[in-house]
Amino acid sequence: MAQNETQRLKVAVTVLENGPLFELAVPCEVFGRDRRDLSPRWYELTLCHTASETQNAHNGLRLSTPHGIDALGSADLIVVPACETSYEPPVALLEALREAHGRGARIAALCSGAFVLAAAGLLDGMAATTHWMHAEELRRRFPRVRVDERALYIDRGSILTSAGTAAGIDLCLHIVRQDFGSAVAAEVGRRMVVAPHRQGDQAQYVPPRAPHTAEAYRFGEALGWAVKELHRPLTVGEFAERAAMSTRTFGRHFAHQMGTTPLKWLNLQRLARARELLETTELAVDAIAERTGFTTGNVLRQHFHRHLGTTPTAYRRSFGERAHWLRRV
């Protein structure tokens, strides 16, 4: 096998002073476990201290790592976990993040780690998310950042941000999906006993309200029905009728609950199903388009290009063989 096919992807995780442990543990669990049974190029993780070799964490725990900020210089992916919103990042860390971004490394912030990226100027003019409780402070302190407190995570290519706690798992599994395909990400999720795929634009938080029980049931039932009917060119009107609501009322309630429009949600479900079929079957692109409600191969290709920056054929070439192998083991 060629050298560039076996070289592992390097991940550097910054250890921030007094940072919470959960968001630090998430990238260690997802990227740090040796999962070369899933791919020989599986990640190689390094923890990097940002102040001294031994730093404080929440609840009096002390964390020690021999690697410093210099390790960010060779990383393919840098993960900045959550921190206190009052945390003042070292100048050396901000410079290292800017340099890494300049050379094309991906940088992902979990929860309040977005404050560190914002301090480095990496979120200027960009949509980003964080925990909903910190959104207003992020918006106030960094007015050039377009804060979207509804999203679970936002992927802007080389810059990624997530909401709090469990949304960090969603973002890390999303990265695995981008690097190794849906089948591998699903297998990692299965081993972690978590849902393998939640869309990034699903709402992270819905303010408390008291919907009628029957209405809430109809809404949820409509989602399950739509997933089973993706092969048909569904309309929002049909979707709303299934929920026993007017189209206008359904659209308003859907946006409130899901943080996106019914049509966009349907297209993302169709795209996820198309990716699965590309990985696990030998169906032609046109046939997959018919089965997922995109109607024609050209429409499916347009959605692939818009959301994934690639073609169905190239996606299958990258991830299909690995998915078939996973089904055999």
C-alpha positions as CSV (number, residue, x, y, z in Angstrom):
1,M,0.0,0.0,0.0
2,A,1.3,3.5,-0.9
3,Q,2.7,5.6,1.9
4,N,0.0,8.4,1.5
5,E,-2.7,5.7,2.0
6,T,-1.4,4.5,5.3
7,Q,-0.3,7.8,6.9
8,R,-2.6,8.4,9.9
9,L,-4.5,11.7,10.4
10,K,-3.0,13.7,13.2
11,V,-5.3,15.2,15.8
12,A,-4.2,17.7,18.4
13,V,-6.5,18.5,21.4
14,T,-5.7,21.6,23.5
15,V,-5.9,21.2,27.2
16,L,-7.2,24.5,28.6
17,E,-6.7,25.7,32.2
18,N,-9.7,24.9,34.4
19,G,-11.6,23.4,31.4
20,P,-14.5,21.0,32.0
21,L,-13.6,17.4,31.6
22,F,-16.5,16.1,29.5
23,E,-15.7,18.1,26.4
24,L,-12.0,17.2,26.8
25,A,-12.9,13.5,27.1
26,V,-15.1,13.5,24.0
27,P,-12.4,14.0,21.3
28,C,-10.2,11.6,23.3
29,E,-12.9,8.9,23.1
30,V,-13.8,9.5,19.4
31,F,-10.3,10.1,17.9
32,G,-8.0,8.8,20.6
33,R,-9.0,5.2,20.7
34,D,-7.0,2.9,18.4
35,R,-9.6,2.0,15.7
36,R,-7.3,1.0,13.0
37,D,-9.6,-2.1,12.6
38,L,-11.9,0.4,10.9
39,S,-9.2,2.2,8.8
40,P,-5.4,2.0,8.7
41,R,-5.4,5.8,8.5
42,W,-7.3,6.2,11.8
43,Y,-6.5,9.2,13.8
44,E,-3.3,9.7,15.9
45,L,-4.2,11.9,18.9
46,T,-1.9,14.2,20.9
47,L,-3.0,16.2,24.0
48,C,-1.3,19.6,24.2
49,H,-0.9,21.7,27.3
50,T,-1.3,25.4,26.8
51,A,0.2,26.8,30.0
52,S,2.5,24.2,31.7
53,E,2.9,20.5,31.6
54,T,0.5,20.1,34.5
55,Q,-2.7,22.1,34.4
56,N,-5.8,22.4,36.5
57,A,-9.1,21.0,35.4
58,H,-12.6,21.2,37.0
59,N,-13.2,19.6,40.4
60,G,-9.5,19.8,41.5
61,L,-8.2,17.3,39.0
62,R,-4.7,17.9,37.6
63,L,-3.9,17.0,34.0
64,S,-0.4,16.3,32.8
65,T,0.9,16.1,29.2
66,P,4.4,16.4,27.8
67,H,3.3,18.0,24.6
68,G,2.9,21.7,24.2
69,I,1.5,24.2,21.7
70,D,4.2,23.4,19.2
71,A,2.4,20.1,18.5
72,L,-0.4,22.1,16.8
73,G,2.0,22.8,14.0
74,S,1.8,19.4,12.4
75,A,-1.8,18.5,13.2
76,D,-4.4,17.8,10.4
77,L,-7.2,18.5,12.9
78,I,-7.1,20.7,16.0
79,V,-9.9,20.3,18.6
80,V,-10.4,23.1,21.2
81,P,-12.6,21.8,24.0
82,A,-14.8,23.9,26.3
83,C,-13.4,26.4,28.7
84,E,-14.6,29.1,31.1
85,T,-16.0,31.9,29.1
86,S,-13.7,34.2,31.1
87,Y,-10.7,32.2,30.1
88,E,-7.9,34.3,28.5
89,P,-6.1,32.2,25.8
90,P,-2.3,32.6,25.8
91,V,-1.1,34.7,22.9
92,A,1.0,31.7,21.7
93,L,-2.1,29.6,21.4
94,L,-4.0,32.2,19.4
95,E,-1.0,32.6,17.1
96,A,-0.7,28.8,16.7
97,L,-4.4,28.5,15.8
98,R,-4.1,31.3,13.2
99,E,-1.0,29.6,11.7
100,A,-2.7,26.2,11.6
101,H,-5.7,27.7,9.9
102,G,-3.5,29.5,7.4
103,R,-1.8,26.2,6.3
104,G,-5.2,24.5,5.9
105,A,-5.7,22.5,9.1
106,R,-9.2,22.0,10.3
107,I,-10.1,23.5,13.7
108,A,-13.1,22.4,15.7
109,A,-14.3,24.1,18.8
110,L,-16.6,22.3,21.3
111,C,-19.1,24.3,23.2
112,S,-17.4,27.4,24.8
113,G,-14.2,26.6,22.9
114,A,-15.7,28.9,20.3
115,F,-14.6,31.8,22.5
116,V,-11.0,30.8,21.9
117,L,-11.5,30.7,18.1
118,A,-13.3,34.0,18.2
119,A,-10.4,35.5,20.2
120,A,-8.1,34.3,17.4
121,G,-10.2,36.1,14.8
122,L,-11.1,32.8,13.1
123,L,-14.8,33.3,13.4
124,D,-15.0,36.8,12.0
125,G,-17.9,37.1,9.5
126,M,-18.7,33.4,10.0
127,A,-21.7,31.5,11.3
128,A,-20.8,29.7,14.5
129,T,-22.5,28.1,17.4
130,T,-21.9,27.4,21.1
131,H,-23.9,26.4,24.1
132,W,-27.2,28.4,24.1
133,M,-26.4,29.7,27.6
134,H,-23.2,31.4,26.3
135,A,-24.6,32.6,22.9
136,E,-25.5,36.1,24.0
137,E,-22.1,36.6,25.7
138,L,-20.3,35.4,22.6
139,R,-22.4,37.7,20.4
140,R,-21.7,40.7,22.7
141,R,-17.9,40.1,23.1
142,F,-17.3,39.2,19.4
143,P,-19.9,41.2,17.3
144,R,-18.3,40.1,14.0
145,V,-19.3,36.5,14.7
146,R,-22.7,35.4,13.4
147,V,-23.8,33.4,16.4
148,D,-26.5,30.7,15.8
149,E,-27.5,29.4,19.1
150,R,-30.0,26.9,17.7
151,A,-27.6,24.7,15.8
152,L,-26.1,21.5,17.3
153,Y,-23.0,22.1,15.2
154,I,-21.9,24.1,12.2
155,D,-19.3,23.0,9.6
156,R,-17.7,25.7,7.6
157,G,-15.1,23.4,6.0
158,S,-11.9,24.3,7.9
159,I,-13.7,25.8,10.9
160,L,-16.3,23.8,12.9
161,T,-18.2,24.7,16.1
162,S,-20.6,22.8,18.3
163,A,-23.1,23.4,21.0
164,G,-22.6,22.0,24.5
165,T,-22.0,18.6,26.0
166,A,-23.6,15.9,23.8
167,A,-23.4,18.1,20.7
168,G,-19.6,17.7,20.9
169,I,-20.1,14.0,20.3
170,D,-22.3,14.9,17.3
171,L,-19.6,17.1,15.8
172,C,-16.8,14.6,16.4
173,L,-18.9,11.8,14.7
174,H,-19.6,14.3,11.9
175,I,-15.9,14.7,11.4
176,V,-15.4,10.9,11.3
177,R,-18.2,10.7,8.7
178,Q,-16.5,13.3,6.5
179,D,-13.1,11.5,6.8
180,F,-14.1,7.8,6.6
181,G,-17.8,7.7,5.6
182,S,-21.2,7.0,7.2
183,A,-20.6,3.3,7.8
184,V,-17.5,3.9,9.9
185,A,-19.1,6.8,11.8
186,A,-22.1,4.6,12.5
187,E,-19.8,1.8,13.8
188,V,-18.0,4.3,16.1
189,G,-21.4,5.5,17.4
190,R,-22.5,1.9,17.9
191,R,-19.4,1.2,20.0
192,M,-20.0,4.3,22.0
193,V,-23.7,3.5,22.4
194,V,-24.8,6.8,21.1
195,A,-26.9,8.0,18.1
196,P,-24.5,7.8,15.1
197,H,-26.0,10.8,13.2
198,R,-27.9,14.0,14.3
199,Q,-28.0,16.7,11.7
200,G,-26.0,19.8,12.6
201,D,-28.9,22.2,12.0
202,Q,-31.2,20.3,14.4
203,A,-32.2,22.7,17.2
204,Q,-30.0,22.3,20.3
205,Y,-32.5,23.9,22.6
206,V,-36.2,24.7,22.5
207,P,-37.6,27.2,25.0
208,P,-40.1,25.5,27.3
209,R,-43.7,25.5,26.0
210,A,-46.8,23.4,26.6
211,P,-48.0,21.9,23.4
212,H,-51.1,19.8,23.3
213,T,-50.2,16.2,23.7
214,A,-52.0,15.1,20.6
215,E,-50.3,17.8,18.5
216,A,-46.9,16.8,19.8
217,Y,-47.6,13.2,18.9
218,R,-48.8,14.1,15.4
219,F,-45.7,16.1,14.7
220,G,-43.4,13.3,15.8
221,E,-45.4,10.7,13.9
222,A,-45.1,12.8,10.8
223,L,-41.3,12.7,11.0
224,G,-41.2,8.9,11.2
225,W,-43.7,8.7,8.3
226,A,-41.6,11.0,6.1
227,V,-38.4,8.9,6.7
228,K,-40.2,5.9,5.4
229,E,-41.5,7.7,2.4
230,L,-38.3,9.4,1.2
231,H,-38.5,7.5,-2.1
232,R,-41.5,9.7,-3.1
233,P,-41.3,13.3,-4.1
234,L,-43.0,14.5,-0.9
235,T,-44.4,18.0,-0.6
236,V,-44.6,20.1,2.5
237,G,-48.4,20.0,2.1
238,E,-48.4,16.2,2.4
239,F,-46.1,16.4,5.4
240,A,-48.4,18.9,7.1
241,E,-51.5,16.9,6.3
242,R,-49.9,13.9,7.9
243,A,-49.5,16.0,11.1
244,A,-53.1,17.2,10.8
245,M,-52.0,20.8,10.5
246,S,-52.3,23.5,7.9
247,T,-49.1,24.0,5.8
248,R,-48.5,27.4,7.4
249,T,-49.0,26.1,11.0
250,F,-46.9,23.1,10.3
251,G,-44.0,25.1,8.8
252,R,-44.0,27.4,11.9
253,H,-44.0,24.6,14.4
254,F,-41.4,22.6,12.4
255,A,-39.0,25.6,12.4
256,H,-39.5,26.1,16.1
257,Q,-38.8,22.4,17.0
258,M,-36.2,21.5,14.4
259,G,-34.4,24.8,13.7
260,T,-34.8,24.3,9.9
261,T,-37.5,24.2,7.2
262,P,-39.4,21.0,6.4
263,L,-38.0,20.9,2.8
264,K,-34.4,21.3,4.0
265,W,-34.9,18.6,6.6
266,L,-36.4,16.2,3.9
267,N,-33.5,16.9,1.6
268,L,-30.9,16.2,4.3
269,Q,-32.7,12.9,5.2
270,R,-32.6,12.0,1.5
271,L,-29.0,12.8,1.2
272,A,-28.1,10.7,4.3
273,R,-30.0,7.8,2.8
274,A,-28.3,8.2,-0.6
275,R,-24.9,8.1,1.1
276,E,-25.9,4.9,2.8
277,L,-26.9,3.3,-0.5
278,L,-23.8,4.5,-2.2
279,E,-21.7,2.8,0.5
280,T,-23.6,-0.4,0.9
281,T,-25.0,-1.2,-2.6
282,E,-23.9,-1.3,-6.2
283,L,-27.1,0.5,-7.4
284,A,-26.5,3.1,-10.2
285,V,-26.7,6.7,-9.3
286,D,-30.0,7.2,-11.1
287,A,-31.5,4.3,-9.3
288,I,-30.4,5.7,-5.9
289,A,-31.8,9.1,-6.9
290,E,-35.2,7.4,-7.5
291,R,-35.1,5.5,-4.2
292,T,-34.3,8.7,-2.2
293,G,-36.8,11.0,-3.8
294,F,-34.3,13.1,-5.8
295,T,-36.0,11.8,-9.0
296,T,-32.9,12.1,-11.3
297,G,-29.2,11.5,-11.0
298,N,-28.6,15.1,-11.9
299,V,-30.6,16.4,-9.0
300,L,-28.8,14.0,-6.6
301,R,-25.4,15.2,-8.0
302,Q,-26.4,18.8,-7.4
303,H,-27.2,18.1,-3.7
304,F,-24.0,16.2,-3.3
305,H,-22.0,19.0,-4.7
306,R,-23.8,21.6,-2.6
307,H,-23.6,19.8,0.7
308,L,-20.5,17.6,0.4
309,G,-18.4,19.2,-2.3
310,T,-18.0,16.0,-4.3
311,T,-19.9,13.7,-6.6
312,P,-21.8,10.4,-5.8
313,T,-19.3,8.4,-7.9
314,A,-16.3,9.9,-6.0
315,Y,-18.1,9.4,-2.7
316,R,-18.7,5.7,-3.5
317,R,-15.1,5.3,-4.6
318,S,-13.8,6.7,-1.3
319,F,-16.2,5.0,1.1
320,G,-17.9,2.1,-0.6
321,E,-15.2,-0.6,-0.2
322,R,-14.8,0.2,3.5
323,A,-18.5,0.0,4.1
324,H,-18.7,-3.5,2.4
325,W,-15.8,-4.6,4.6
326,L,-17.6,-3.5,7.8
327,R,-20.7,-5.5,6.8
328,R,-18.7,-8.6,6.6
329,V,-17.1,-8.4,10.1
